[in-house]
Protein backbone atom coordinates (compact mmCIF):
# COMPACT_ATOMS: atom_id res chain seq x y z
CA UNK A 1 0.00 0.00 0.00
CA UNK A 2 1.48 3.33 -1.05
CA UNK A 3 2.10 6.20 1.33
CA UNK A 4 -1.06 8.34 1.27
CA UNK A 5 0.88 11.50 2.13
CA UNK A 6 3.33 10.97 -0.74
CA UNK A 7 0.44 10.23 -3.10
CA UNK A 8 -1.32 13.45 -2.03
CA UNK A 9 1.69 15.69 -2.75
CA UNK A 10 2.44 13.83 -5.97
CA UNK A 11 -1.11 14.48 -7.20
CA UNK A 12 -0.80 18.12 -6.09
CA UNK A 13 2.38 18.60 -8.13
CA UNK A 14 0.83 16.88 -11.14
CA UNK A 15 -2.23 19.16 -11.07
CA UNK A 16 -0.08 22.27 -10.67
CA UNK A 17 2.06 21.36 -13.67
CA UNK A 18 -1.03 20.57 -15.74
CA UNK A 19 -2.71 23.86 -14.79
CA UNK A 20 0.39 25.86 -15.71
CA UNK A 21 0.80 23.99 -18.99
CA UNK A 22 -2.79 24.59 -20.09
CA UNK A 23 -2.61 28.21 -18.94
CA UNK A 24 0.43 28.84 -21.12
CA UNK A 25 -1.13 27.01 -24.05
CA UNK A 26 -4.44 28.83 -23.66
CA UNK A 27 -2.72 32.21 -23.42
CA UNK A 28 -0.63 31.52 -26.50
CA UNK A 29 -3.61 30.41 -28.61
CA UNK A 30 -5.73 33.32 -27.43
CA UNK A 31 -2.99 35.79 -28.31
CA UNK A 32 -2.49 34.19 -31.71
CA UNK A 33 -6.20 34.32 -32.45
CA UNK A 34 -6.40 37.96 -31.33
CA UNK A 35 -3.47 38.98 -33.57
CA UNK A 36 -4.23 36.93 -36.69
CA UNK A 37 -7.98 37.39 -36.93
CA UNK A 38 -7.98 41.19 -37.75
CA UNK A 39 -5.51 40.69 -40.63
CA UNK A 40 -7.40 38.08 -42.64
CA UNK A 41 -10.91 38.53 -41.35
CA UNK A 42 -13.08 35.83 -39.91
CA UNK A 43 -12.91 32.48 -41.65
CA UNK A 44 -12.72 28.77 -41.04
CA UNK A 45 -9.05 28.87 -39.87
CA UNK A 46 -9.93 31.68 -37.47
CA UNK A 47 -12.75 29.56 -36.02
CA UNK A 48 -10.26 26.77 -35.40
CA UNK A 49 -7.85 29.20 -33.67
CA UNK A 50 -10.66 30.56 -31.51
CA UNK A 51 -12.02 27.11 -30.65
CA UNK A 52 -8.59 25.80 -29.66
CA UNK A 53 -7.93 28.89 -27.57
CA UNK A 54 -11.28 28.61 -25.80
CA UNK A 55 -10.78 24.90 -25.08
CA UNK A 56 -7.29 25.48 -23.67
CA UNK A 57 -8.53 28.30 -21.45
CA UNK A 58 -11.42 26.17 -20.19
CA UNK A 59 -9.12 23.25 -19.42
CA UNK A 60 -6.71 25.55 -17.62
CA UNK A 61 -9.59 26.92 -15.51
CA UNK A 62 -10.74 23.41 -14.61
CA UNK A 63 -7.20 22.41 -13.65
CA UNK A 64 -6.84 25.44 -11.38
CA UNK A 65 -10.19 24.67 -9.77
CA UNK A 66 -9.13 21.05 -9.14
CA UNK A 67 -5.81 22.26 -7.78
CA UNK A 68 -7.45 24.67 -5.32
CA UNK A 69 -9.90 21.97 -4.19
CA UNK A 70 -7.09 19.48 -3.57
CA UNK A 71 -4.90 22.09 -1.85
CA UNK A 72 -7.79 22.97 0.48
CA UNK A 73 -7.87 19.42 1.79
CA UNK A 74 -5.51 18.73 4.71
CA UNK A 75 -2.54 16.56 3.84
CA UNK A 76 -2.62 13.01 5.28
CA UNK A 77 -0.47 12.57 8.37
CA UNK A 78 3.05 11.28 7.92
CA UNK A 79 3.58 7.55 8.34
CA UNK A 80 5.26 6.25 11.45
CA UNK A 81 8.83 5.19 10.52
CA UNK A 82 8.19 1.67 11.76
CA UNK A 83 5.01 1.38 9.70
CA UNK A 84 6.75 2.81 6.64
CA UNK A 85 9.57 0.30 7.05
CA UNK A 86 7.06 -2.54 7.44
CA UNK A 87 5.26 -1.52 4.24
CA UNK A 88 8.54 -1.28 2.33
CA UNK A 89 9.56 -4.69 3.62
CA UNK A 90 6.18 -6.16 2.64
CA UNK A 91 6.50 -4.74 -0.89
CA UNK A 92 10.02 -6.14 -1.19
CA UNK A 93 8.92 -9.58 0.03
CA UNK A 94 5.97 -9.58 -2.38
CA UNK A 95 8.28 -8.67 -5.26
CA UNK A 96 10.72 -11.45 -4.37
CA UNK A 97 7.92 -14.01 -4.00
CA UNK A 98 6.78 -13.31 -7.55
CA UNK A 99 10.11 -14.57 -8.87
CA UNK A 100 10.32 -18.23 -10.00
CA UNK A 101 12.18 -19.38 -6.88
CA UNK A 102 11.17 -16.44 -4.71
CA UNK A 103 8.86 -18.24 -2.32
CA UNK A 104 11.52 -20.78 -1.42
CA UNK A 105 14.08 -18.02 -0.84
CA UNK A 106 11.73 -16.05 1.41
CA UNK A 107 10.81 -19.17 3.38
CA UNK A 108 14.48 -20.02 3.91
CA UNK A 109 15.27 -16.48 5.06
CA UNK A 110 12.42 -16.64 7.55
CA UNK A 111 13.62 -19.98 8.87
CA UNK A 112 17.15 -18.64 9.25
CA UNK A 113 15.85 -15.58 11.10
CA UNK A 114 13.81 -17.75 13.44
CA UNK A 115 16.78 -20.03 14.15
CA UNK A 116 18.93 -16.98 14.87
CA UNK A 117 16.34 -15.61 17.30
CA UNK A 118 16.38 -18.91 19.25
CA UNK A 119 20.14 -19.35 19.28
CA UNK A 120 21.52 -20.05 22.74
CA UNK A 121 18.25 -21.46 24.11
CA UNK A 122 17.14 -25.01 24.74
CA UNK A 123 14.52 -24.54 22.02
CA UNK A 124 17.09 -24.37 19.22
CA UNK A 125 17.44 -28.15 18.90
CA UNK A 126 13.66 -28.99 18.87
CA UNK A 127 13.12 -26.10 16.46
CA UNK A 128 15.76 -27.47 14.08
CA UNK A 129 14.14 -30.91 14.25
CA UNK A 130 10.75 -29.39 13.52
CA UNK A 131 12.22 -27.49 10.58
CA UNK A 132 13.73 -30.65 9.10
CA UNK A 133 10.51 -32.57 9.55
CA UNK A 134 8.43 -29.75 8.02
CA UNK A 135 10.73 -29.55 5.01
CA UNK A 136 10.54 -33.32 4.56
CA UNK A 137 6.76 -33.31 4.78
CA UNK A 138 6.58 -30.35 2.40
CA UNK A 139 8.33 -32.41 -0.24
CA UNK A 140 5.68 -35.11 0.09
CA UNK A 141 2.56 -32.95 0.38
CA UNK A 142 1.69 -33.07 -3.31
CA UNK A 143 1.54 -36.88 -3.22
CA UNK A 144 -0.33 -37.25 0.06
CA UNK A 145 -3.84 -37.60 -1.30
CA UNK A 146 -6.85 -39.68 -0.45
CA UNK A 147 -6.47 -41.30 2.97
CA UNK A 148 -3.41 -39.16 3.69
CA UNK A 149 -5.08 -35.77 3.22
CA UNK A 150 -6.12 -35.41 6.92
CA UNK A 151 -2.49 -35.86 7.90
CA UNK A 152 -1.47 -32.80 5.88
CA UNK A 153 -4.04 -30.51 7.53
CA UNK A 154 -3.20 -31.81 11.02
CA UNK A 155 0.50 -31.28 10.34
CA UNK A 156 -0.10 -27.67 9.28
CA UNK A 157 -2.09 -26.90 12.43
CA UNK A 158 0.46 -28.62 14.65
CA UNK A 159 3.35 -26.82 12.97
CA UNK A 160 1.85 -23.42 13.82
CA UNK A 161 1.11 -24.43 17.40
CA UNK A 162 4.54 -25.94 17.96
CA UNK A 163 6.33 -22.87 16.66
CA UNK A 164 4.27 -20.62 18.92
CA UNK A 165 4.99 -22.92 21.86
CA UNK A 166 8.71 -22.82 21.03
CA UNK A 167 8.60 -19.04 21.19
CA UNK A 168 6.95 -19.20 24.60
CA UNK A 169 9.53 -21.62 25.93
CA UNK A 170 12.35 -19.38 24.70
CA UNK A 171 10.74 -16.31 26.31
CA UNK A 172 10.29 -18.08 29.63
CA UNK A 173 13.88 -19.30 29.48
CA UNK A 174 15.19 -15.78 28.90
CA UNK A 175 13.02 -14.41 31.70
CA UNK A 176 14.30 -17.18 33.99
CA UNK A 177 17.87 -15.93 33.55
CA UNK A 178 16.87 -12.46 34.74
CA UNK A 179 14.45 -13.44 37.51
CA UNK A 180 15.45 -12.99 41.16
CA UNK A 181 16.05 -16.06 43.25
CA UNK A 182 12.63 -16.02 44.93
CA UNK A 183 10.80 -15.95 41.59
CA UNK A 184 12.77 -18.61 39.77
CA UNK A 185 10.98 -21.68 41.13
CA UNK A 186 7.59 -21.11 39.39
CA UNK A 187 9.30 -20.00 36.19
CA UNK A 188 11.54 -23.05 36.21
CA UNK A 189 8.51 -25.32 36.71
CA UNK A 190 6.65 -23.62 33.85
CA UNK A 191 9.73 -23.94 31.66
CA UNK A 192 10.01 -27.67 32.36
CA UNK A 193 6.34 -28.27 31.57
CA UNK A 194 6.41 -26.24 28.36
CA UNK A 195 9.67 -27.90 27.27
CA UNK A 196 8.16 -31.34 27.85
CA UNK A 197 5.11 -30.42 25.78
CA UNK A 198 7.32 -29.07 23.00
CA UNK A 199 9.43 -32.22 22.99
CA UNK A 200 6.40 -34.49 22.83
CA UNK A 201 4.83 -32.35 20.11
CA UNK A 202 7.95 -32.38 17.95
CA UNK A 203 8.30 -36.14 18.45
CA UNK A 204 4.67 -36.63 17.37
CA UNK A 205 5.25 -34.44 14.32
CA UNK A 206 8.32 -36.49 13.38
CA UNK A 207 6.31 -39.67 13.84
CA UNK A 208 3.68 -38.35 11.44
CA UNK A 209 6.34 -37.52 8.85
CA UNK A 210 7.82 -41.00 9.14
CA UNK A 211 4.35 -42.54 8.81
CA UNK A 212 3.63 -40.38 5.75
CA UNK A 213 6.91 -41.47 4.16
CA UNK A 214 6.06 -45.08 4.91
CA UNK A 215 2.64 -44.64 3.35
CA UNK A 216 4.17 -43.29 0.16
CA UNK A 217 6.81 -46.02 0.12
CA UNK A 218 4.25 -48.80 0.57
CA UNK A 219 2.04 -47.24 -2.08
CA UNK A 220 4.93 -47.18 -4.54
CA UNK A 221 5.92 -50.76 -3.68
CA UNK A 222 2.38 -52.00 -4.06
CA UNK A 223 2.14 -50.33 -7.47
CA UNK A 224 5.25 -52.22 -8.58
CA UNK A 225 4.35 -55.51 -6.86
CA UNK A 226 1.60 -58.08 -7.07
CA UNK A 227 -2.02 -57.22 -6.59
CA UNK A 228 -2.32 -59.73 -3.76
CA UNK A 229 -0.03 -57.87 -1.39
CA UNK A 230 -0.99 -54.41 -2.52
CA UNK A 231 -4.17 -54.03 -0.51
CA UNK A 232 -2.62 -55.42 2.69
CA UNK A 233 0.50 -53.24 2.54
CA UNK A 234 -1.46 -50.12 1.68
CA UNK A 235 -3.93 -50.78 4.49
CA UNK A 236 -1.11 -51.26 7.01
CA UNK A 237 0.59 -48.04 5.91
CA UNK A 238 -2.71 -46.15 6.05
CA UNK A 239 -3.34 -47.50 9.54
CA UNK A 240 0.05 -46.30 10.78
CA UNK A 241 -0.55 -42.92 9.18
CA UNK A 242 -3.98 -42.67 10.82
CA UNK A 243 -2.50 -43.48 14.23
CA UNK A 244 0.18 -40.82 13.79
CA UNK A 245 -2.44 -38.32 12.63
CA UNK A 246 -4.60 -39.00 15.69
CA UNK A 247 -1.57 -38.56 17.94
CA UNK A 248 -0.65 -35.28 16.32
CA UNK A 249 -4.25 -34.13 16.46
CA UNK A 250 -4.23 -34.68 20.22
CA UNK A 251 -1.01 -32.72 20.55
CA UNK A 252 -2.36 -29.85 18.43
CA UNK A 253 -5.58 -29.74 20.48
CA UNK A 254 -3.61 -29.61 23.73
CA UNK A 255 -1.43 -26.82 22.38
CA UNK A 256 -4.51 -24.89 21.23
CA UNK A 257 -6.00 -25.15 24.73
CA UNK A 258 -2.70 -24.01 26.21
CA UNK A 259 -2.67 -21.02 23.88
CA UNK A 260 -6.25 -20.12 24.86
CA UNK A 261 -5.45 -20.33 28.56
CA UNK A 262 -2.33 -18.22 28.15
CA UNK A 263 -4.01 -15.51 26.06
CA UNK A 264 -5.35 -13.40 29.00
CA UNK A 265 -1.83 -13.15 30.39
CA UNK A 266 -0.48 -11.82 27.12
CA UNK A 267 -3.23 -9.20 26.82
CA UNK A 268 -2.27 -7.64 30.15
CA UNK A 269 1.35 -7.17 29.24
CA UNK A 270 2.92 -10.61 29.13
CA UNK A 271 6.33 -10.14 27.54
CA UNK A 272 6.19 -13.45 25.71
CA UNK A 273 6.36 -12.96 21.99
CA UNK A 274 6.67 -15.69 19.45
CA UNK A 275 8.95 -15.50 16.43
CA UNK A 276 7.31 -15.77 13.05
CA UNK A 277 8.23 -18.54 10.68
N, C-alpha and C positions, 0 to 999 in steps of 0.2 A: 504494500500500500504506500503510495507516494506521500511525501510530506505536504499537508494541506497548506501550510504557510508558504512554502516554496512555490506551490502551484498557484496560489493567489497572486504573488508578486510577478510570477512569470506571465500570467494572464494580463495583469495590469500593464506590464511593459509591452506586451504584444498589442494590446488595444491602443496604447499611446503611439506606438510606431505606425499603426494602421491609420489612426486619426490624422497624424501629421502627413503621412504619405498622400491620403486622399485630399487633405486641405491644400497641399502644394499642387496636386494635379488639378483640382477644381479651380484654384486661382489661376493657374496657367491657361487652362481652356477658356475660362471666362474672359481673361485678358485678350486672348487670341481672337475670340469671337467679337469682343467689343472693338478691336482694332480693324479686323478684316472686313466686317460686315459693311461699314460705311463706304468702303472703296468700291466694292462690286455690287452693292445692293443685296437685297434679300433673295436668296435662291436655295436650291436643294442642298448645296454644300454648307451654306450658312445655317440651315436647319440642323444639319448633323453636328456642326460645331456647337450650336446652342444646346442641343439635346445632350451631347457628351458633357458639356460644362455643367448643365443643370444636374445630371446624374452624379457627377463627381462631387458637386457641392452637397447634394442630399446625402450621399454616402459619408462624406466627411462629417456632416452634422449628426448623423446617426452614431458614428463612431465616437464622437465627443460626448454624446449623451450616454452611451454605454460606459465610456470611461469614467464619467462623473458618477454614474450609479454604482460602479464597482468600487471606485475610490471612497465613496461614502460608507461602504460597508466596513466594519472593523476587521482588521487582519486577524486570521486565526492565531492562537497562541503558539509560541515556539515549542517544539517537541523537547521532552526531557532527553538529555544525552543518552541515558540508558535505553530509553525506548527507541531513539533514533538508531542506536547501535544494534538493538535487537532486530529492527526492521531491515537494516542493511545486511545483517547476518542471514536473516530469513530469505532475502532476495538472492544472496550469494549461494545459499544452500539449494534453493529452488533451481537456480541456473545450472549448478553442478549436477543435480539429480536428473536434469533433462539430457545430459550427455549419455552416450551408450553405456558406459560403465560407471556412471555417476552415482547411482544408488548404492552400489557396492562400496565405492570409495567413501561416501558419507557415512555408511554404516560402520565401516572399519575405523574411521576417525572418531566416531562416537564411542565405539568400544574401547579404543585406546584412551580416550579422555576419561571414561569411567574407571578403567583399570588404574590410571594415574591418580585419580581421586581417592582410590581405596588402597593405594600403596602404603605399606607399613602397618596395616591392620590385619586382624585374623580373618577378615572377610575376603582378602585378596585371593586366597587359594580356592574357596568355594565359588567365588565369582568366575575365576578362570575355568573351573570345571564346567560351570553353567554355560559359559561362552562356547566352550568346545562342543558341548552337547547340543546347544542351540544351532551352531553352525552345521553340525552333522545332520540334525533333523531337518534343517532348512534345505539341505541337498536332496533329501528324500521326499519333501512335501508334495512335489508334483506327482509322485507315483503312489502316494498313500491315498487311495480312493476306496470306495465301497465300505467294507467293514472297518477300515482304518481311518476314515474321516473323523470320527469322534476324538481319536487320539490327537489329531492336529489341533482341534479347537481347545482341548484340555491343556495341551502343551503351551499354547499361546497364552491362555489365562494364567497358568502356573508360572510361566516365564516372567510376566509382569509382576505378579505377587512376590516371587522370589527376589527379583531385583529391588523392589521396594523394601522388602524385609532386610536385604543385605545393606541397604543404605541406613536403615534404622540401627542395625547391629553396629555398623561403623560409627554412627553418631554416638551411641551409648558408650562405645569403647573409648572414643575421644573424650567424652565427658567424664568417664571414669578416671582418666589420667589427671584431670584437673580437680576432681572432687576432694573435699577435705576428708580426713580419716573417718569421721563419724557418719558421713553420707555414702561411703563406698560400699557398704554391705548390701543395701537394696539394689544399687546399680550393678554390682557384681552379680547378684542373683538374677536380675533381669537380663544381663548380658549372657549368662550361661543358658537361660531358657531360650532366648532368641537365637543364640548360636546353635543350640540343639535342633530347634525347628528349621533353621536354615540348612543344616547338614542333612536332616531327614528329607527336606524338600528337594535339595539338589540330588540326593541319592535316588529319590523316586523319579525325578526327571531323567536321570541317566538310565534308570531301569526301563523307562518308557522308550527312550531312544534305542536301547539294545533290543527291546521287544519289536519295535518298528523295523529295525534292520533285519531281525530274524524273520519277520513276516514277509518282507520283500525277498529275502534269500529263499525261503521255502516256496514262495510263489514262483520265483524264477526256476527253482529246481523242479517243481511240479510241472511247469510248462515244458521242460526238457525231458522229463521222465515219463513213466508209464501212467496211464489213467488210473490204475488201481490204487497207487499210493498218493495220487495227487490230492484227492479229497481229504484223506486222513492228515497229511502233512499240512495242508492249508488250514484245516480246522484246528490243529494243535497250535499253529502259529497265531491264528486269530484269537484263540483262547488266551494265550500268553499276553497278547497285545491288549485284550480286554481287561485282564487282571491288572496290568500295568496302568491302563487308563483309569480304572477305578481307584487304584492307589493314588495316582496323581490328582484325581478329582477330589479325593478326601483331603489331600494336602492343600490344594488350592482353596477349598472351602474353609479349612481351618485358618489359612492365611487371610482370607477375606474377612472372617470374623474378627481376627486379631486387628486388622486394619480399621474395622468399624469401631471396635472398642477403643483403639488408640486415637481416633479422630478428635474427640473432644479435647484431649490434651494438646494437640497440635494447634487447635483453634484459639487457645488461650496463651499462646506464646511458646509452645514446645520448640526447642531449637533443632529438633530432628528434621533433617531435609534429605531427601533421597536423590541420588544422582540419576540423571536421565540416561537412557541407553540409546 
